[in-house]
């Protein structure tokens, strides 16, 4: 996906009905100096979130070395799907290993391999329904449907076209980060920069899943689509620009420190408040079961043979790394030795 599950989780700390998407101002989106703002974590508290994160396997660390039983050496990096300058400023060691890689693998490679594929991609038939289905009939909370509609309109989708969007089309817009809008088309997301660096250095670029995989999967599963839309639609509910900036600063600081598990526990705590414990956890579990665990399995199956040989730099959203269903544990279950590389500025 173009952004991690966690990037916007903190934004909706306070819902302000009636606001348009103008709450995502460039001032609110711009993080000058990443730092943990305690007020952004209220009422949960940083210490409580860290205690909960300590129960999550591999909760710390963005960068991991993978060694196969045959001695093949590869690397795993947890990305932030963002074009924020702090996300794009990759550690020197990470850049060196990207440029030395034989293969650079990202979640989705959006390049077109042929002219026919390009023509097919421009048609975007998988985005559209033959018959309209209004957002009000999609089983969503009215406030969340309103936030999604605002996001769609703000992204240039005509009001009369919204009912024709497929589940995958709606989710694709819901996954997009309003703060990335200001640099879209000019500055790449971190994942795209990683792929670009590898290609410039002569590596082979690999997509770990087809670009249409999300659309096909959601076409089969209405409940999954509803869970993802509920989750990400809630992230799009408005906050004040100051709250937005505090949350983004905190999220970026946690990422740069390698405290991935704290982002996970922060998200879970907020979802319980937003939806209630039962519904919030149901949305999160359904979403993670597909976006993280199921896709991790697909990613690993796609790149397994290359990992055994070595020379792979695998870059996937940081939410894919921690936990029992995370990529680190999946790799270990397949017989790989996986060890963390602590980068400057990260917690031990």
WORA-V188238 format. One record per backbone hydrogen bond with DSSP energy under -1.0 kcal/mol. NH is the residue of the N-H (numbers start at 1). CO is the residue of the C=O. Records with the same first field share a line. If there is no record, write none. Layout:
# WORA-V188238
NH->CO ; CO
This chain:
# WORA-V188238
9->6
11->8
19->16
23->20
24->21
25->23
29->25
30->26
40->37
41->38
44->41
45->41
49->45
50->46
51->47
52->48
53->49
54->50
55->52
56->53
61->258
64->76
65->339
66->74
67->337
68->72
71->68
74->66
75->312
76->64
77->314
78->62
79->316
82->80
88->84
89->85
90->88
95->91
96->92
97->93
98->94
99->95
100->96
101->98
102->311
103->311
104->204
105->313
106->206
118->114
119->115
120->116
121->117
122->118
124->120
127->124
128->125
129->164
133->163
137->134
138->135
145->141
146->142
147->143
148->144
149->145
150->146
151->147
152->148
153->149
154->150
155->151
156->153
157->152
161->158
162->158
164->161
165->162
166->127
170->166
171->167
172->168
173->169
174->170
175->171
180->177
181->178
186->183
187->183
190->82
193->189
194->190
195->191
196->192
197->193
198->194
199->195
200->196
201->197
202->199
203->198
204->102
206->104
208->106
209->107
213->210
216->212
217->213
218->214
219->215
225->221
226->222
227->223
228->224
229->225
230->226
231->227
232->228
233->229
234->230
235->231
237->234
244->240
245->241
246->242
247->243
248->244
249->245
250->246
251->247
252->248
253->249
254->250
255->251
256->252
257->253
258->255
259->254
260->258
261->59
263->259
264->260
265->261
266->262
267->263
268->264
269->265
270->266
271->267
272->268
273->269
274->270
275->271
276->272
280->276
281->277
282->278
283->279
284->280
285->281
286->282
287->283
288->284
289->285
290->286
291->287
292->288
293->288
294->289
295->290
296->292
297->293
298->294
299->295
300->296
301->297
302->298
303->299
304->300
307->303
308->304
309->305
310->306
311->73
313->103
314->75
315->105
316->77
318->79
320->317
321->318
323->57
326->323
327->320
328->321
330->326
331->327
332->328
333->329
334->330
335->332
336->331
337->67
339->65
341->63
346->343
347->257
